[in-house]
Each structure stands twice: as structure tokens, then as C-alpha cells.
Amino acid sequence: MEAAAPAAALIAPPRYERRSLVIVSIAHWFSHFYMLVIPPLFPLLYGDLGVSWFMLGVLFAAYSVGTAVVQVPVGLWVDRIGARPILLLGFLLQAVAFGLCGVFASYWPMFLLLIVAGFGNAVFHPADYAILAAHIRKERHGRAFGVHLFASFLGWGAGYAIMPELASHVGWQNALIAVGLLGVLYMIPLWWAGDALDDRVGPNRDKGKAGQSGKDRLALLKSPVIILLFMFFAFISLASNGLQAFTVVSLNLLHGYSHHAGNWALSVYLFSGGAGVLLGGWLADRFKNHELATAISYAASAVVVLIAALIKMPPLAMIVLFGIGGFLVSVVSPIRDLIVRQKSPPGAIGTVFAIVTLGFSVGIGSLPVFGWFNDIGAPHLLFWCNAALLAGAVASVYVVRNARA
């Protein structure tokens, strides 16, 4: 691959860049932590709520329904009125909704509250990337996006590391209340961050905002490249969310691994993914052949997941294997976000990220299908589908390259 980093990219970022990046990345940690506080509780909810695995998939899919309904309007609002108020409102809404899930601990109240939590979750990608683009030099966008994604993988990993242990000590209801309160407490530093979250005052702010009308931004919905990037995100999300939600249950049904071993495998998968995105951020700023890197990484990760499905091995070997798979599938994530940033017209960063990351909600919305695989006694289909969907992601990113050319 061809090196492409200017000398400016090697200069240490100034304090204002680091401050914005840290505050936004911690908020992103919370966003992804909340995404995976419910799935680790599935074995408990299966008994206490008295529903099928399919219905548990429906329960968690409610979260993506909320996100999908409002994400594009949220992106338009970010570009119109600024990212800071949108981020603050969404963060608070999500934290409160998850806390109330522990208070109203039955199926249908939780279903409605998770839709509300999805409304809050819709703000993070359009608001976060608008803030980072405004406050961080373009030469450092790859590494900044890598750190931002690193926080998300730590959040995912923390969900499976924390929630089962916390629920075993205080019950799953009190565990949900506790994590909701934790998010409310983080509102204090978010509020006091001030201009660090304002995408309209950053030194690298998008000066094209004023020239873009809402009609111009909505026209992006018809752009072939934006549609292809949406499909790319949907394939990634379909593959990753099925693993995140049902790996523990499917490994137990398929090979008899304990839930404890399955939780460790998934936590290692997610934490190693965090290490992968840090390296990926460095690579994104230095190399040009993004499509080739994406194809190699996704193909290798698909092979690793298929090995785990086909071969029963000692639990430790299985955990190590999942760690390798998580690293491989994540190392190209900053490259993915850099492609989207490069394809965003002036004044429409929030809208573009809202549209393409709507694909993430499509993926989460498929979870009932993966739960149904377990209901019909076919847990292996989870892993075969993961491999097929990663192949679809590779195909779509190559089509994007041709469309760009």
C-alpha cells in the first residue's frame, strides 16, 4: 500500500483537539456500552420474562427502531443548529431510558423504553463526527476516528464484562438502574465542556454549513455513493450485531460452552477490536488502498468465525480465536469512517453520517432472525451468516470505489 501522510500528520495534536476528542470519545463509550447492556442479560430475561429467544431479539430490535426513525432528521438538525445541544439531549434521553428499564422491569414497558433509548442513540454518529471534523486537523482525522472507535469497542466489551457480574450481585433490574444513573452523572462534564463540543467554533469548522439548505442535504438520499455506503454499513452491522447479541447462547447450544466462557469470548472479541481500531487509525492516515485492506481484514475475520463454528476446541483456544477475529474485523473501521468523511459535501457531515450509519440500525433490527435460529435448533447459522455478510460488505466497498472513480 502507498504511504500518504504529510508531515503535519506527525505533529502532536494541540490541547484543544485532545480535549474535544476525549470528551466525545467517552460519550461514544457510553453509547456503545448501552447497546450491549441488554444482550448479556438474555439468559436471565429468558427465564424471568418468560419469552422466546425470538422475542428477546424483538425486544432489543426496538432500540434500533427508535434510532432508525429519527437518525436522518437528527443529522439534519446537527447541520442546522449545531452538534452540542443535540448530543446533550440524546445522551440524557438514552441514559434515563435504560435506567427506567430497571424500574419497569417487564417486557412491553422495556420494549417502549428501548425505543426511546434508540431516539437518544441516534445523535451520536452525526453529532460526534461533526464535532471531531470541526476541532481536529484533517491530517489527523484517521487517528482521531480510531480513538473514537476505540472507545466504542471498550464500551461494547464493558457491556459483556460488567453486566453479568453486576446482575449476579444486585439483580438485573438494579443493574440497569445503576448504569442509567452512571450516564446521568456523565452529563456534568458534558455540560461543562462548552465550546469543546461546539462544531461551529472549532478551528477546522465546516464553513459550508451556511450555504447548505435542508433540501440540498436531503438530496444526498439519492446519491449512489451514499446509498452504497449505507449498504456497506448495513452488511457490517448485520454481521457484527448477530455475534454480539447471540454468540454466548449459540456457542452454548452448538458446542456446550458455558455462558461464562461465551461471555469471555465475546468480551475478548470486542476488546481486541479496540486494539485493532487504534492501529487502523494510524494506517488510515498513511495508506491509500483502503478497499484492499478492508477486503483482506473482513475475509480473514470471516474464516476465524467459521473455524469457531465448525470445530469444538478447549474454551481458552476458542477465546483466543475470537480475539483474533475481533482484531481483524476492526482494524479497518477508521478507514471506513474516513471514506465517509471524504465523501461528505461541505455543510453536510452530520447528514451524511446520519444516512450511512442508519445501516447500523438495519443490522440491529435483524436480531429476531438470529434469535429464531436458536429457537429452531440451528445455532450454527449465526456464524455462517456472519461470514456471508462480511463478504457482502467487501463487495459493496469495491462498488463504492468504482463509483468514486
Secondary structure by P-SEA (a helix, b strand, c coil): cbbbbcccccccccaaaaaaaaaaaaaaaaaaaaacccccaaaaaaccccccaaaaaaaaaaaaaaaaacaaaaaaaaaccccaaaaaaaaaaaaaaaaaaaaacccaaaaaaaaaaaaaacccaaaaaaaaaacccccaaaaaaaaaaaaaaaaaaaaaacaaaaaaaccaaaaaaaaaaaaaaaaaaaaacccccccccccccccccccccccccccccccaaaaaaaaaaaaaaaaaaaaaccaaaaaaaaccccaaaaaaaaaaaaaaaaaaaaaaaaaaacccaaaaaaaaaaaaaaaaaaaaacccccaaaaaaaaaaaaaaaccaaaaaaaaaaaacccccaaaaaaaaaaaaaaaaaaaaaaaaaaaacccaaaaaaaaaaaaaaaaaaaaaaaaac
